[in-house]
Amino acid sequence: MEKIRVLIVDDEPLAREGILMRLALEPDIEVIGECGNGREAVAAIQREVPDLVFLDIQMPRMDGFAVIEAVGAKHLAHVIFVTAYDEHALRAFEFHALDYLLKPIDGARFHEALIRARARIHGQNLAALASQLEQMMTALKGEKNYLERLAIKSAERILFLGVDEIDWIKAADNYVQVHVGQASHLLFATMSGLESKLNPQQFLRIHRSIIVNLKRIKDLQPMFHGEYRVILQDDTQLTSGRSYNKNLQKLMSNL
């Protein structure tokens, strides 16, 4: 039996491990590699030419869509997108008949996507798949919709929070902590995933674990080693990470 050669691309090690564990149960699957970022993925796809790619969309610096643009849709056999997008955004995948898995991944849904991938790969209708992928990429370029509200679930209720109300956001394990005034709310999301959905004209990532609303910044104070103390309107003090300094420098040059 000719095996389907699979590449797993996700910046979260636990997410890659989860997909790897599921694929280990499939005798016709051979995992040829794992990538933790977009640049590694582009190199691996060009080098290994996999039959199937599990591709995370929300990755820092080079997301899943940028990977497809760099490689070219015609050079990808089959892609199963892995995403934390909400249901509204997922319509784009459904409309173009492309497979996706919503985080956290459901076992039954994973099995269905894999069955469809097998059928398409063995059917070798690669031209049609490339066309569908190119059409979706064209549609995504035409319009970029950013979040206007967050739906924050708790045991008692669902809070709909306008993004304009947010002061800053902090990573908290598998969640993010959304700070609004004196209150904070936990949202099941990753920092890179949420960052990709927020308008970059309004929100800036200043640290691997901190995103700040630009309208809330009152003062920037240079520190040692090129870091900055970021002081918000309510006197909350945050510290930037050195690898994100160019974001702050770009902000200051624009001002």
C-alpha positions as CSV (number, residue, x, y, z in Angstrom):
1,M,0.0,0.0,0.0
2,E,1.4,3.3,-1.1
3,K,1.5,5.6,2.0
4,I,0.3,9.2,2.1
5,R,3.2,11.5,3.0
6,V,2.1,14.1,5.6
7,L,3.6,17.3,6.9
8,I,2.3,18.9,10.2
9,V,2.7,22.7,10.5
10,D,1.7,24.4,13.8
11,D,3.6,26.8,16.1
12,E,2.1,25.1,19.2
13,P,4.0,21.8,20.1
14,L,1.0,20.4,21.9
15,A,-1.2,20.9,18.8
16,R,1.4,19.1,16.6
17,E,1.6,16.3,19.1
18,G,-2.2,15.9,19.1
19,I,-2.3,15.5,15.3
20,L,0.7,13.2,15.3
21,M,-0.9,10.9,17.9
22,R,-4.1,10.6,15.8
23,L,-2.1,10.0,12.6
24,A,-0.1,7.2,14.3
25,L,-3.2,5.1,14.3
26,E,-3.5,5.3,10.5
27,P,-1.5,2.5,8.8
28,D,-1.5,4.3,5.4
29,I,-0.1,7.6,6.7
30,E,3.6,8.4,6.9
31,V,4.5,11.7,8.8
32,I,7.6,13.0,7.0
33,G,8.1,16.1,9.2
34,E,6.9,18.7,11.7
35,C,7.3,22.5,11.4
36,G,6.9,25.1,14.1
37,N,6.8,28.2,11.9
38,G,5.9,29.3,8.4
39,R,9.4,29.6,7.0
40,E,10.3,26.0,8.1
41,A,7.0,24.9,6.4
42,V,7.9,26.6,3.1
43,A,11.3,25.0,3.0
44,A,9.9,21.5,4.0
45,I,7.1,21.6,1.4
46,Q,9.5,22.6,-1.4
47,R,12.0,20.0,-0.3
48,E,9.7,17.0,0.6
49,V,6.7,17.7,-1.7
50,P,4.2,16.1,0.8
51,D,0.8,14.6,-0.3
52,L,-1.0,16.2,2.6
53,V,-0.3,19.2,4.8
54,F,-2.0,20.0,8.1
55,L,-1.5,23.7,8.2
56,D,-2.1,26.0,11.1
57,I,-3.4,29.4,10.0
58,Q,-2.5,31.6,13.0
59,M,1.3,31.6,13.3
60,P,3.5,34.6,14.2
61,R,5.4,36.5,11.4
62,M,4.4,34.1,8.6
63,D,0.9,32.6,8.9
64,G,-0.6,29.7,7.0
65,F,-1.9,31.9,4.1
66,A,1.5,33.4,3.7
67,V,2.9,29.9,3.4
68,I,0.5,29.1,0.6
69,E,1.5,32.3,-1.2
70,A,5.2,31.5,-0.9
71,V,4.9,27.9,-2.1
72,G,2.1,28.5,-4.6
73,A,-1.2,26.7,-4.6
74,K,-0.3,24.7,-7.7
75,H,2.6,23.1,-5.8
76,L,0.4,21.8,-2.9
77,A,-1.3,18.5,-3.2
78,H,-3.9,18.8,-0.4
79,V,-4.2,21.0,2.6
80,I,-6.3,20.6,5.8
81,F,-6.4,23.9,7.6
82,V,-6.1,23.9,11.4
83,T,-7.7,27.0,12.8
84,A,-9.3,28.8,15.8
85,Y,-11.4,31.0,13.5
86,D,-15.0,31.6,14.5
87,E,-18.0,30.1,12.5
88,H,-18.5,33.2,10.4
89,A,-14.9,33.1,9.1
90,L,-15.1,29.4,8.5
91,R,-17.7,29.9,5.7
92,A,-14.8,30.9,3.4
93,F,-13.4,27.4,3.7
94,E,-16.8,25.7,3.2
95,F,-17.7,27.9,0.3
96,H,-14.5,26.8,-1.5
97,A,-14.8,23.2,-0.5
98,L,-11.6,23.2,1.5
99,D,-11.1,21.1,4.6
100,Y,-10.5,22.6,8.0
101,L,-10.3,21.5,11.6
102,L,-11.4,23.8,14.4
103,K,-9.3,24.0,17.5
104,P,-9.7,22.2,19.9
105,I,-9.8,19.4,17.3
106,D,-12.7,16.9,17.5
107,G,-11.8,13.3,16.9
108,A,-14.8,12.5,14.7
109,R,-14.2,15.7,12.6
110,F,-10.5,14.8,12.2
111,H,-11.5,11.4,10.9
112,E,-14.0,12.9,8.4
113,A,-11.4,15.3,7.0
114,L,-8.8,12.5,6.7
115,I,-11.3,10.3,4.7
116,R,-12.0,13.2,2.3
117,A,-8.2,13.8,1.9
118,R,-7.6,10.2,1.1
119,A,-10.3,10.2,-1.6
120,R,-9.0,13.4,-3.2
121,I,-5.4,12.4,-3.1
122,H,-6.0,8.9,-4.6
123,G,-8.4,10.5,-7.1
124,Q,-5.5,12.7,-8.2
125,N,-7.8,15.6,-9.0
126,L,-5.0,18.0,-8.1
127,A,-5.8,20.7,-10.6
128,A,-9.3,21.2,-9.1
129,L,-7.8,21.3,-5.6
130,A,-5.3,23.9,-6.7
131,S,-8.0,26.0,-8.3
132,Q,-10.2,25.9,-5.2
133,L,-7.2,27.0,-3.0
134,E,-6.3,29.9,-5.4
135,Q,-9.9,31.1,-5.5
136,M,-10.0,31.3,-1.7
137,M,-6.7,33.1,-1.5
138,T,-7.9,35.6,-4.0
139,A,-11.1,36.2,-2.0
140,L,-9.1,36.6,1.2
141,K,-6.9,39.2,-0.3
142,G,-9.9,41.2,-1.5
143,E,-11.3,41.7,2.0
144,K,-9.8,41.5,5.5
145,N,-12.3,41.5,8.3
146,Y,-11.1,42.1,11.8
147,L,-12.9,41.3,15.1
148,E,-15.3,43.8,16.4
149,R,-16.5,41.8,19.4
150,L,-15.3,38.9,21.5
151,A,-17.7,36.2,22.9
152,I,-16.3,35.3,26.3
153,K,-18.0,32.2,27.8
154,S,-18.3,31.3,31.4
155,A,-20.5,28.8,33.3
156,E,-23.2,31.4,33.9
157,R,-23.3,33.5,30.7
158,I,-21.7,34.6,27.5
159,L,-20.2,38.1,27.6
160,F,-20.1,40.0,24.3
161,L,-17.2,42.4,24.6
162,G,-16.4,45.2,22.1
163,V,-12.7,45.2,21.2
164,D,-12.6,49.0,21.7
165,E,-13.2,48.3,25.4
166,I,-10.0,46.2,25.7
167,D,-7.0,47.8,27.5
168,W,-4.5,45.0,27.0
169,I,-4.3,41.2,26.6
170,K,-1.9,38.7,28.3
171,A,-1.2,35.1,27.6
172,A,-2.4,32.6,30.2
173,D,-1.4,29.0,29.3
174,N,-4.1,27.8,26.8
175,Y,-6.1,31.0,27.3
176,V,-5.6,34.7,27.0
177,Q,-6.5,37.2,29.8
178,V,-8.4,40.1,28.4
179,H,-8.1,43.2,30.7
180,V,-10.9,45.8,30.7
181,G,-10.5,48.5,33.4
182,Q,-10.4,46.7,36.7
183,A,-11.9,43.5,35.3
184,S,-10.2,40.7,33.4
185,H,-11.8,37.8,31.4
186,L,-10.4,34.5,30.3
187,L,-10.8,33.6,26.6
188,F,-9.8,30.2,25.0
189,A,-7.4,31.4,22.3
190,T,-3.7,31.6,21.5
191,M,-1.9,34.9,21.3
192,S,-0.9,34.5,17.7
193,G,-4.4,33.5,16.7
194,L,-6.0,36.4,18.4
195,E,-3.4,38.8,17.1
196,S,-4.2,37.8,13.5
197,K,-7.8,38.7,14.1
198,L,-7.3,42.1,15.7
199,N,-6.9,45.3,13.6
200,P,-3.1,46.1,13.6
201,Q,-4.0,49.8,13.4
202,Q,-5.5,49.5,16.9
203,F,-3.6,46.6,18.6
204,L,0.1,46.1,18.9
205,R,2.0,43.0,20.2
206,I,4.8,44.3,22.4
207,H,5.9,41.0,24.0
208,R,5.3,37.3,23.2
209,S,2.7,37.3,25.9
210,I,1.3,40.9,25.7
211,I,-0.9,42.7,23.2
212,V,-1.9,46.3,23.9
213,N,-4.6,48.7,22.7
214,L,-2.7,51.6,21.1
215,K,-5.4,54.1,22.3
216,R,-4.5,53.1,25.9
217,I,-0.8,53.9,25.7
218,K,0.1,57.0,27.7
219,D,3.8,56.9,27.9
220,L,6.9,55.0,26.6
221,Q,10.0,54.9,28.7
222,P,13.3,53.4,27.4
223,M,14.9,50.7,29.6
224,F,18.1,48.7,29.4
225,H,18.9,46.4,26.5
226,G,16.4,48.2,24.2
227,E,13.3,47.3,26.1
228,Y,10.5,49.8,26.9
229,R,8.3,50.4,29.8
230,V,4.8,50.9,28.4
231,I,2.5,52.9,30.7
232,L,-1.2,52.8,30.0
233,Q,-3.9,55.5,30.7
234,D,-4.8,53.8,34.0
235,D,-1.1,53.7,35.0
236,T,-0.7,49.9,34.3
237,Q,3.0,49.3,33.6
238,L,4.0,46.7,30.9
239,T,7.4,45.8,29.6
240,S,8.1,45.2,26.0
241,G,10.1,42.3,24.7
242,R,13.3,43.0,22.7
243,S,12.2,40.9,19.7
244,Y,9.1,43.1,19.4
245,N,10.9,46.4,19.6
246,K,10.5,47.0,15.9
247,N,6.8,47.1,16.4
248,L,7.2,50.0,18.9
249,Q,9.7,51.7,16.8
250,K,7.4,51.6,13.8
251,L,4.6,53.0,16.0
252,M,6.8,55.9,17.1
253,S,7.9,56.7,13.5
254,N,4.3,56.7,12.4
255,L,3.4,59.2,15.1
